[in-house]
Amino acid sequence: MASTADLMRFLAAALALALTQLAVADDDMRERLATCAACHGDEGQGIRGAEYFPHLAGKPSGYLLEQLQGFREGRRANTQMTWLVQYLDDPYMKEIADYYAQLPPRTHAADAHPNLTADQAALAARLVNDGDASRHLPACGACHGKNLAGLQPSVPALVALPADYVAAQLGAWRTGTRKSVAPDCMHDVASALSEAEIVAIANYLSGRSSDEGVKPAAAGSFAPPVACGVLPRQAP
């Protein structure tokens, strides 16, 4: 019969082997995703000079999977992304999504000095934090979290995103060139915003940060106030 010491040595060896296998798997995945790194960074953290491309690290796996499927199925429009994913199956897309989701999230602001006047900053802060009930506009924080760090399994963080990227995506939702799984709440939100509000919000968000290492809130921590994709919503 094995002694306690023998059992502890066995468990330690098994743990070391598992960690080694994980490291090898991560290295293999990193090599396979080298093309992604050109725009999204080696660790999915985004890169300077690619302001129309978001960081991916630490975002919910369900959200990342939905975006990959969207490029493949035509809900999102980007020639390069469509070309890269058009023949990928769902299991491999999930593997990619899971890989980026487990990386440390980027939480520092994309722009330390956002291009905002005092009036624009006040307008954006009101819309991001409080919304506008008169237009049935929920606050960004009501869905993405008060700290804007996102919500599992499919609401992304809004901190640390470049202003150009945010403005481009809100514009795409307005025009219908970007679509989410129905009901598409972001189309409704973007359609209710003026161009000036979109610019103000984009620049405001580009200056937002959260504490280092903060990840999206656990599923069920809160529910969006509007119907949005497959997410449960708050009771009316």
C-alpha positions in Angstrom: 0.0 0.0 0.0 1.4 3.4 -1.0 2.4 5.7 1.8 1.2 9.3 2.1 4.6 10.5 0.9 4.4 8.3 -2.2 1.0 9.6 -3.0 2.1 13.2 -2.6 5.1 12.6 -4.9 2.7 11.0 -7.5 0.3 14.0 -7.3 3.2 16.5 -7.6 4.5 14.6 -10.7 1.0 14.5 -12.2 0.6 18.2 -11.7 4.0 19.0 -13.2 3.1 16.9 -16.3 -0.3 18.6 -16.7 1.3 22.0 -16.5 4.0 21.0 -19.0 1.3 19.8 -21.4 -0.7 23.0 -21.0 2.5 25.1 -21.7 3.1 23.0 -24.9 -0.5 23.4 -25.9 -0.3 27.1 -25.4 2.9 27.3 -27.4 1.4 25.3 -30.2 -1.7 27.5 -30.2 0.4 30.7 -30.2 2.2 29.4 -33.4 -1.1 28.6 -35.1 -2.4 32.1 -34.3 0.6 34.0 -35.5 -1.5 35.6 -38.3 -3.9 36.9 -35.6 -1.0 38.5 -33.7 -0.2 40.8 -36.6 -3.3 42.8 -35.8 -4.3 41.8 -32.3 -0.8 41.4 -30.6 1.2 38.4 -29.6 -0.9 38.0 -26.4 -4.1 39.4 -27.9 -3.5 42.7 -26.1 -3.7 44.9 -29.3 -1.0 46.9 -30.9 -0.2 50.5 -31.6 -0.8 51.4 -35.3 -3.8 49.0 -35.6 -6.5 51.2 -34.0 -9.3 49.6 -35.9 -8.5 46.2 -34.4 -9.5 45.4 -30.8 -7.6 43.6 -28.1 -8.9 40.0 -27.5 -7.2 38.9 -24.3 -9.4 38.1 -21.4 -12.7 38.7 -23.2 -15.4 36.2 -22.6 -15.0 33.0 -24.7 -18.6 33.1 -25.7 -18.3 36.6 -27.1 -15.1 35.8 -29.0 -16.7 32.6 -30.5 -19.8 34.6 -31.6 -17.6 37.2 -33.4 -15.7 34.5 -35.2 -18.9 32.9 -36.3 -20.2 36.3 -37.3 -17.3 36.9 -39.7 -17.8 33.4 -41.1 -21.6 33.8 -41.5 -21.7 37.4 -42.7 -23.0 39.2 -39.6 -19.7 41.1 -39.5 -17.9 42.5 -42.5 -14.1 42.4 -42.7 -12.5 40.9 -45.8 -9.3 39.7 -44.0 -11.2 38.2 -41.1 -13.8 36.5 -43.4 -11.0 35.0 -45.5 -9.2 33.7 -42.4 -12.2 32.0 -40.8 -14.5 31.0 -43.7 -13.5 27.3 -43.5 -13.1 27.0 -39.7 -15.5 24.8 -37.9 -17.1 25.6 -34.5 -14.9 23.3 -32.4 -11.7 25.0 -33.7 -13.3 28.5 -33.3 -14.1 27.6 -29.7 -10.5 26.5 -29.2 -9.3 29.9 -30.5 -11.9 31.8 -28.3 -10.9 29.8 -25.2 -7.2 30.5 -25.8 -7.7 34.2 -25.9 -10.2 34.3 -23.1 -7.7 32.7 -20.6 -5.0 35.4 -21.3 -4.6 38.3 -18.9 -7.1 41.1 -20.0 -5.8 44.4 -21.1 -7.2 47.0 -18.6 -5.1 50.1 -19.2 -6.6 52.9 -21.3 -6.0 53.0 -25.0 -5.5 56.8 -24.9 -4.2 58.6 -21.8 -5.5 61.9 -23.2 -8.8 61.4 -25.0 -9.8 64.1 -27.6 -12.7 65.5 -25.6 -14.0 68.9 -24.7 -15.5 69.3 -21.2 -19.1 69.2 -22.7 -18.3 66.1 -24.7 -16.9 64.3 -21.7 -19.9 65.2 -19.6 -22.3 64.0 -22.3 -20.4 60.7 -22.8 -20.1 60.0 -19.1 -23.9 60.5 -18.7 -24.7 58.1 -21.5 -22.1 55.5 -20.5 -23.0 55.6 -16.8 -26.7 56.5 -16.8 -28.1 56.1 -20.3 -31.1 58.2 -21.4 -34.5 56.9 -20.3 -36.3 59.4 -22.5 -34.9 57.5 -25.6 -35.0 54.1 -24.0 -31.2 54.0 -24.0 -29.7 51.8 -21.4 -26.4 52.8 -19.8 -23.4 51.1 -21.3 -22.5 50.0 -17.8 -25.9 48.3 -17.4 -24.9 45.6 -19.8 -21.1 45.8 -19.8 -20.8 46.2 -16.0 -20.4 49.4 -14.0 -16.6 48.9 -14.3 -17.0 48.3 -18.0 -15.1 45.0 -17.6 -17.8 42.9 -19.3 -20.0 39.9 -18.3 -19.7 36.2 -18.9 -20.4 34.5 -21.1 -20.8 37.0 -24.0 -20.6 40.7 -23.0 -17.1 42.2 -23.7 -15.2 44.7 -21.8 -15.3 48.3 -23.0 -12.2 49.5 -21.3 -8.9 50.0 -23.2 -10.5 50.1 -26.7 -9.2 52.6 -29.2 -11.6 55.4 -30.0 -11.5 54.7 -33.8 -12.5 51.1 -33.2 -15.5 52.0 -30.9 -16.7 54.6 -33.4 -16.4 52.3 -36.3 -18.3 49.5 -34.6 -21.2 51.7 -33.4 -21.4 53.1 -37.0 -21.4 49.5 -38.3 -24.3 48.6 -36.0 -26.2 51.7 -37.1 -25.9 50.8 -40.8 -26.5 47.1 -40.3 -23.0 46.1 -41.6 -22.4 44.5 -38.2 -25.1 42.4 -36.6 -25.4 40.4 -33.4 -27.5 37.4 -32.6 -31.1 38.4 -32.4 -32.5 40.3 -30.6 -29.7 42.7 -31.7 -29.8 45.3 -28.8 -26.6 47.0 -30.1 -28.3 47.9 -33.4 -31.1 49.6 -31.4 -28.6 51.4 -29.1 -26.4 52.6 -31.9 -29.4 53.7 -34.0 -30.6 55.9 -31.2 -27.3 57.7 -30.9 -26.3 60.8 -32.9 -23.0 60.9 -34.7 -21.7 63.5 -32.2 -22.7 61.2 -29.3 -20.9 58.3 -30.9 -17.7 60.3 -31.3 -18.0 61.5 -27.7 -18.6 58.0 -26.3 -15.8 56.5 -28.4 -13.2 59.0 -27.1 -14.5 58.7 -23.6 -14.2 54.9 -23.6 -10.7 55.1 -25.0 -9.6 56.8 -21.8 -11.2 54.3 -19.5 -9.2 51.8 -17.4 -10.0 49.3 -14.7 -7.9 47.6 -12.1 -5.2 45.4 -13.5 -6.3 41.8 -14.0 -10.0 42.5 -13.6 -12.0 40.0 -15.7 -15.6 40.0 -16.9 -18.1 39.5 -14.1 -19.3 36.0 -13.5 -22.4 34.8 -15.4 -25.5 35.7 -13.5 -23.9 38.6 -11.6 -26.3 40.9 -13.2 -28.7 40.9 -16.2 -29.0 43.5 -18.9 -32.1 45.7 -18.8 -33.0 45.0 -22.4 -33.3 41.9 -24.5 -30.0 41.1 -26.1 -29.0 37.9 -27.9 -29.3 34.9 -25.7 -28.6 36.7 -22.5 -31.2 36.7 -19.7 -32.6 40.2 -19.1 -33.9 41.9 -16.0 -37.5 41.3 -15.2 -39.6 44.3 -16.4 
